[in-house]
């Protein structure tokens, strides 16, 4: 008597799936510890889609951002600001959900004939590649991932639908991707190729190509003057090929030459498999399990070509540009799947070892780029203070839009809500601190090893730099007071000052601080806090 009970999931499969969840959990941790305040171009998009009273400006939603049609992300930015308070971390969490969904879609493209263990191993590899630390920019800078990662999700989703024969659904999802980010334009040749390899009727091959042409022509006719990225250097075919290779190989090195070499190997590997797929198609093998992975690879390669064509003349080091990492990650996923599917007789344990090793090594290599991303967090704390105190010069200098402030206030975005804090033991903007609560210090006391100095004047709407230590350790926080003792600003501590540490013989090299106060104040003073005690610093 046959049994219809489902097969048990083996222990190796469970362990591999737990391993696949680790980079997801690690990225969630990174997102939750990232700054609350949005970064960089978020403010350009937010300003464009929002009226000063916080209402939606529909025409702005249909405006390009740095040449990209970020229509749906722009609408999402406004909705999140309206409903959830405008937090960078919220967008980062959405990015994690989108990439987790991409991993699941790639898992569904794996043929069941591989077996549960191999499929779980490849899924773990995909997870480490797509959540690589090289691409931390797209998660910690939540707005960035909303564009790049939504386009990737739509492209992979369209290819899954095409592989399953749901042709209209594939086209609809592809169009959604094109409304998210320009890299999704590369999905159309990928769809056409998958349909051709599956021997679909001619209209399903020509149709995606025609749609792609219409989309690109519509973009070219409407996006307006192209911003100048050309440094004026003469370029040749080699320049563009090198840029494409560096874009495909950036996961394995921030060195341009090494990344270019890795990209060349990736491109040759994928091209070889594509050639084999064409031969199979001509031999009527139309349902080969490699076919959708060829589509994923073509999409990634097409996106890399578009990035490189736009950036090659700008003098940008593509290999060290973290926001591009999702594209080579998809290419690496495709290459890994193609290799494993091509050799079905290789044992599951070897496949697991290889897939996990590729993922782990790639993940570890990305720590350099991740460090560059994390180093920018402190500036966001300064920007939040500048925005809250209306220090508009510093808002601009810290790369946000002064024009965004009215709408941000109207909607109660962070830092214009109750979650904003100077993080200084309960001392907040507007509080009055009496002179009797301050201990004046200048220089360093030889007995207490306590002291500090202002290296720049305490002037509003500018960076106020200095250093301080208490009992040979860095201080907890910094405040700016006006002449009446009212808190008018604050800043960040723990700024590296190895020069001071070396001069004083201090063990902690992070004795510096940077502060910002609102404009129009006179007689400002800088106060630092350590152990709940306040110390007033002198300049000079």
C-alpha positions in Angstrom: 0.0 0.0 0.0 1.5 3.3 -1.1 1.8 6.2 1.3 1.0 9.8 0.4 2.9 11.2 3.4 5.4 14.0 2.4 9.0 13.1 2.4 11.0 14.1 5.5 13.4 17.0 5.2 16.9 15.8 6.1 19.2 17.3 8.6 21.6 18.6 6.0 18.8 20.5 4.3 17.7 22.1 7.6 21.2 23.1 8.4 21.7 24.7 5.0 18.4 26.6 5.2 19.4 27.9 8.6 22.7 28.9 7.1 20.8 30.7 4.3 18.9 32.7 7.0 22.1 34.0 8.7 23.0 36.7 6.2 19.3 37.8 6.3 19.5 38.1 10.1 22.8 39.9 9.9 21.4 42.4 7.4 18.4 43.0 9.6 20.8 43.9 12.4 22.7 46.2 10.1 19.5 48.0 9.1 18.3 48.4 12.7 21.5 50.0 13.8 21.7 52.3 10.7 20.7 56.0 11.2 17.1 56.9 11.5 17.7 59.9 9.1 17.5 59.4 5.4 20.6 59.8 3.2 21.7 61.7 0.2 19.3 61.5 -2.9 16.3 60.6 -0.8 15.9 64.3 -0.1 15.9 65.1 -3.8 13.2 62.6 -4.5 11.2 63.6 -1.4 11.4 67.3 -2.3 10.2 66.5 -5.8 7.2 64.4 -4.9 6.0 66.4 -1.9 4.4 69.8 -1.6 5.6 72.1 1.3 2.4 71.2 3.2 3.3 67.5 3.1 0.7 66.6 0.4 1.6 64.5 -2.6 2.8 66.3 -5.8 1.7 63.8 -8.5 3.6 65.4 -11.3 6.8 65.1 -9.3 6.3 61.4 -8.9 6.6 61.1 -12.7 9.9 62.9 -12.8 13.3 61.2 -13.3 16.0 61.0 -10.6 19.5 61.1 -12.0 18.1 59.8 -15.3 16.3 56.9 -13.6 12.5 56.5 -13.6 12.0 56.1 -9.8 8.3 56.6 -10.1 7.1 53.8 -7.8 10.0 54.4 -5.2 9.1 58.1 -5.2 5.5 57.3 -4.4 6.6 54.8 -1.7 8.9 57.5 -0.1 5.8 59.7 0.3 3.6 57.0 1.6 6.2 55.9 4.2 6.7 59.5 5.2 2.9 60.1 5.5 2.1 56.9 7.3 5.2 55.7 9.2 7.2 58.8 10.0 9.9 59.0 7.4 12.6 56.6 8.8 15.6 55.4 6.9 15.3 52.0 8.7 11.8 51.4 7.4 13.0 51.5 3.9 16.0 49.3 4.8 13.6 46.7 6.2 11.6 46.8 2.9 14.9 46.3 1.1 15.6 43.2 3.2 12.1 41.8 2.4 12.6 42.5 -1.4 16.0 40.7 -1.5 14.6 37.8 0.6 11.8 37.5 -2.0 14.4 37.5 -4.7 16.3 34.6 -3.0 13.0 32.7 -2.8 12.3 33.3 -6.5 15.8 32.1 -7.5 15.2 29.0 -5.4 12.0 28.3 -7.4 14.0 28.4 -10.6 16.2 25.4 -9.4 15.1 22.1 -10.9 13.7 19.6 -8.5 15.9 17.0 -10.1 18.9 18.5 -8.3 17.5 17.2 -5.0 16.7 19.0 -1.8 20.3 19.2 -0.5 21.7 20.8 -3.6 18.8 23.2 -3.9 19.2 24.2 -0.2 23.0 24.6 -0.7 22.5 26.8 -3.7 19.9 28.9 -1.9 22.4 29.4 1.0 24.9 30.6 -1.6 22.4 32.9 -3.2 21.5 34.4 0.2 25.2 35.2 1.0 25.7 36.7 -2.4 22.6 38.9 -2.5 23.0 40.0 1.1 26.7 40.5 0.6 28.4 43.1 2.8 29.7 44.7 -0.4 26.1 45.8 -1.0 25.5 47.2 2.5 24.9 50.6 0.9 21.6 49.4 -0.6 20.3 48.4 2.9 21.8 50.9 5.3 21.0 53.7 2.8 17.4 52.5 2.5 16.3 54.8 -0.3 19.0 53.4 -2.6 17.9 49.8 -2.3 14.3 50.7 -3.0 15.4 51.6 -6.5 18.0 49.0 -7.3 16.6 46.1 -5.5 13.0 46.5 -6.6 14.2 46.5 -10.2 16.1 43.3 -9.6 13.1 41.7 -7.9 10.8 42.6 -10.8 13.3 41.3 -13.3 13.7 38.0 -11.6 9.9 37.8 -11.1 9.3 38.4 -14.8 11.8 35.7 -15.7 10.1 33.2 -13.3 6.8 33.9 -14.9 8.2 33.6 -18.4 9.8 30.3 -17.5 6.4 29.0 -16.3 4.7 30.2 -19.5 2.8 33.1 -18.0 3.8 35.5 -20.7 1.4 38.4 -20.0 2.3 38.3 -16.3 6.0 38.5 -17.2 5.5 41.6 -19.3 3.4 43.3 -16.6 6.0 42.7 -13.9 8.7 43.8 -16.3 6.9 47.1 -16.8 6.6 47.5 -13.0 10.3 47.1 -12.8 10.9 49.8 -15.4 8.8 52.2 -13.2 11.2 51.4 -10.3 14.6 51.9 -11.8 16.4 52.1 -15.1 18.4 48.9 -14.8 15.1 47.0 -15.3 15.3 48.0 -18.9 17.6 45.1 -19.3 14.8 42.6 -18.6 13.4 42.9 -22.1 16.2 41.2 -24.0 16.4 38.6 -21.2 12.7 37.8 -21.6 13.0 37.6 -25.3 15.9 35.2 -25.0 14.1 32.9 -22.6 11.1 32.8 -24.8 13.2 32.1 -27.8 15.0 29.3 -26.0 11.7 27.8 -25.1 10.6 28.0 -28.7 7.7 30.3 -28.0 5.9 31.8 -30.9 7.7 34.7 -32.7 5.4 37.3 -31.2 6.6 36.4 -27.7 10.2 36.9 -28.8 9.7 40.0 -30.8 7.2 41.5 -28.4 9.5 42.0 -25.3 12.1 43.4 -27.6 9.6 45.8 -29.1 8.4 46.8 -25.6 12.0 47.4 -24.6 12.6 49.7 -27.6 9.4 51.6 -26.8 10.4 52.0 -23.1 13.9 53.2 -24.0 12.7 55.6 -26.7 10.0 57.0 -24.3 12.7 57.5 -21.6 15.1 59.1 -24.1 12.5 61.5 -25.3 11.2 62.6 -21.8 14.0 62.5 -19.2 15.3 65.9 -20.2 18.9 67.2 -20.3 21.4 64.6 -19.4 23.6 65.6 -16.4 27.2 65.9 -17.4 29.3 63.0 -16.0 32.1 63.3 -18.7 35.5 64.3 -17.3 36.6 65.0 -20.8 39.0 61.9 -21.1 39.1 60.2 -24.4 37.6 56.7 -24.3 37.8 53.7 -26.5 36.0 50.3 -26.7 38.5 49.0 -24.1 37.3 51.7 -21.6 33.7 50.5 -21.8 34.7 46.7 -21.8 36.8 47.3 -18.7 34.0 49.2 -17.0 31.5 46.4 -17.7 34.0 43.8 -16.4 34.7 45.8 -13.3 31.0 46.1 -12.6 30.5 42.3 -12.9 33.6 41.5 -10.8 33.3 44.1 -8.0 32.2 41.5 -5.4 35.6 40.0 -5.2 37.8 43.1 -5.0 37.7 46.9 -4.7 40.9 47.0 -6.8 39.8 48.0 -10.4 42.2 45.6 -12.1 41.4 42.6 -10.0 37.6 43.3 -10.2 38.0 43.6 -14.0 39.7 40.2 -14.2 37.0 38.6 -12.1 34.4 40.2 -14.2 36.0 38.9 -17.4 36.0 35.3 -16.0 32.3 35.7 -14.9 31.4 37.0 -18.4 33.2 34.2 -20.2 31.6 31.6 -18.0 28.1 32.9 -18.6 28.8 33.4 -22.4 29.9 29.7 -22.6 26.7 28.5 -21.0 24.6 30.8 -23.3 26.3 29.3 -26.3 25.4 25.8 -25.1 21.8 26.9 -24.5 21.6 28.1 -28.1 22.9 24.8 -29.4 20.3 22.9 -27.3 17.5 25.2 -28.6 18.5 24.4 -32.2 18.4 20.7 -31.1 14.8 21.1 -29.8 15.7 20.8 -26.1 13.3 23.6 -25.2 12.8 22.9 -21.4 16.4 22.7 -20.3 16.7 23.8 -16.6 19.5 26.2 -17.5 17.3 28.4 -19.6 15.9 30.7 -17.0 19.4 31.1 -15.5 20.6 32.3 -18.8 17.9 34.9 -18.6 19.0 36.0 -15.1 22.6 36.3 -16.4 21.6 38.3 -19.4 19.6 40.7 -17.3 22.6 41.2 -14.9 25.0 41.6 -17.9 22.6 44.1 -19.5 22.3 46.1 -16.4 26.1 46.2 -16.0 26.5 47.4 -19.6 24.0 50.3 -18.9 25.8 51.2 -15.7 29.2 51.2 -17.4 28.0 53.1 -20.5 26.8 55.9 -18.2 29.7 55.9 -15.8 32.8 55.0 -17.8 33.5 58.6 -18.7 32.9 60.0 -15.3 36.2 58.7 -13.8 34.3 56.7 -11.2 35.9 53.6 -9.7 33.1 51.2 -10.4 34.8 48.4 -8.5 34.5 50.3 -5.2 31.0 51.7 -5.8 28.9 49.7 -3.3 25.5 50.6 -4.6 26.2 48.6 -7.8 26.8 45.3 -5.9 23.4 43.8 -6.4 24.0 43.4 -10.2 27.2 41.3 -10.0 25.6 39.4 -7.1 22.8 38.3 -9.5 25.3 37.4 -12.1 27.2 35.3 -9.6 24.0 33.5 -8.6 23.3 32.7 -12.2 26.8 31.5 -12.8 26.7 29.3 -9.7 23.4 27.7 -10.6 24.5 27.1 -14.2 27.7 25.3 -13.1 25.8 23.0 -10.6 23.0 22.2 -13.1 25.6 21.3 -15.7 27.2 18.6 -13.6 24.3 16.8 -12.0 26.4 13.8 -11.0 28.6 15.8 -8.6 27.8 14.8 -5.0 25.5 16.9 -2.9 28.2 17.4 -0.2 30.6 18.8 -2.8 27.9 21.1 -4.2 27.1 22.3 -0.7 30.8 22.9 0.1 31.3 24.9 -3.1 28.2 27.0 -2.9 28.6 27.9 0.8 32.3 28.6 0.2 31.6 31.0 -2.6 29.0 32.8 -0.6 31.0 33.0 2.6 34.2 34.2 0.9 32.3 36.8 -1.1 30.6 37.9 2.1 33.8 38.3 3.9 35.6 40.2 1.1 32.8 42.8 1.2 33.8 44.0 4.7 36.0 46.8 3.3 33.1 48.4 1.4 30.8 47.8 4.4 33.3 49.7 6.6 33.1 52.7 4.2 29.3 52.7 4.5 29.3 52.5 8.3 31.8 55.3 8.5 29.1 57.7 7.1 26.7 57.1 9.9 28.0 59.8 12.2 27.4 62.5 9.6 23.7 61.6 9.7 23.5 62.4 13.4 25.1 65.8 12.6 22.6 66.3 9.7 19.7 65.6 12.0 20.8 68.3 14.4 21.4 70.7 11.5 17.9 70.1 10.2 16.3 70.4 13.6 18.1 73.6 14.4 17.6 75.1 10.9 21.3 75.3 10.3 20.7 75.5 6.5 24.3 76.0 5.5 25.2 72.7 7.2 22.1 71.0 5.8 23.5 71.7 2.3 27.1 70.9 3.2 26.0 67.5 4.6 24.2 66.7 1.3 20.5 67.2 2.1 18.0 69.6 0.6 17.0 72.7 2.4 13.9 72.7 0.2 12.8 69.5 1.9 12.6 71.0 5.4 9.0 72.5 5.1 7.5 69.3 4.0 9.5 67.3 6.5 8.2 69.5 9.3 4.6 69.3 8.0 4.7 65.5 7.9 6.6 65.2 11.2 9.5 63.2 9.6 12.5 62.4 11.7 14.1 64.6 13.0 11.0 66.7 13.3 9.2 64.3 15.8 9.5 63.1 19.3 12.1 60.4 18.5 14.8 63.1 17.9 17.3 63.4 20.7 20.7 64.8 21.2 21.6 61.6 23.1 23.2 63.4 26.0 21.7 62.2 29.2 18.4 63.9 28.8 19.7 67.3 27.9 17.8 68.4 24.8 17.3 71.5 22.6 15.8 74.4 24.5 16.8 73.3 27.9 18.6 75.8 30.1 21.7 74.7 32.0 23.0 76.9 34.7 26.6 78.0 35.1 26.8 76.2 38.5 26.3 72.9 36.7 29.4 73.4 34.5 33.1 72.6 35.3 35.4 74.8 33.2 38.4 73.1 31.8 41.3 74.2 29.5 44.2 72.1 28.5 44.9 68.9 30.4 45.2 68.4 34.2 48.2 66.4 34.9 46.6 64.9 38.0 43.1 64.1 36.7 44.0 63.5 33.1 40.9 65.6 32.3 40.7 68.4 29.7 39.9 69.4 26.2 40.0 72.2 23.6 38.0 73.9 20.9 39.9 73.8 17.6 37.4 76.0 15.9 35.1 78.8 17.1 31.7 78.0 18.6 29.8 79.6 15.7 26.3 78.7 14.7 25.5 77.0 11.3 29.1 75.7 11.0 31.1 72.7 12.1 32.5 73.1 15.6 35.5 70.8 16.1 37.6 69.9 19.1 38.6 67.2 21.5 38.0 66.3 25.2 38.8 63.5 27.6 37.8 62.8 31.2 40.0 60.4 33.3 42.0 59.5 30.1 38.8 58.5 28.3 36.7 60.0 25.6 33.6 61.9 26.6 30.0 60.6 26.2 28.4 63.5 24.3 28.7 67.2 23.4 26.3 70.1 23.6 26.3 73.7 22.4 24.9 76.4 24.8 24.2 80.0 24.0 25.1 82.9 26.3 22.1 82.3 28.4 22.8 78.6 28.9 20.1 77.4 26.5 21.0 74.2 24.6 21.1 75.3 21.0 23.0 72.4 19.4 24.9 69.2 19.8 27.0 66.7 18.0 28.9 63.5 17.9 31.9 62.2 19.9 34.4 59.4 19.2 35.9 61.2 16.3 39.4 59.8 15.6 42.1 62.2 16.8 45.4 60.2 16.8 47.4 63.4 16.9 45.9 64.4 20.3 46.2 60.8 21.6 49.9 60.7 20.6 50.7 64.1 22.1 49.0 63.3 25.4 49.9 59.7 25.6 46.3 58.7 25.9 45.2 55.2 25.2 42.0 56.1 23.4 42.6 57.7 19.9 39.0 58.7 19.5 39.0 61.8 21.6 37.6 64.2 19.0 34.1 65.6 18.6 32.1 67.6 16.0 29.1 69.7 16.9 26.5 72.0 15.1 24.3 74.8 16.5 21.5 76.8 15.0 22.3 80.1 13.2 22.1 83.6 14.7 23.5 82.7 18.2 26.2 84.7 19.9 28.5 83.8 22.7 28.1 80.0 22.2 29.9 77.6 24.5 30.7 74.0 24.0 30.0 71.6 26.8 30.9 67.9 27.0 29.5 65.3 29.3 31.1 62.3 31.0 29.6 60.2 33.8 26.7 62.6 34.1 29.0 65.6 34.8 29.2 68.6 32.4 32.5 70.2 31.4 32.8 73.6 29.6 35.6 73.8 27.1 37.6 76.9 26.2 38.8 77.8 22.7 42.4 78.3 21.6 
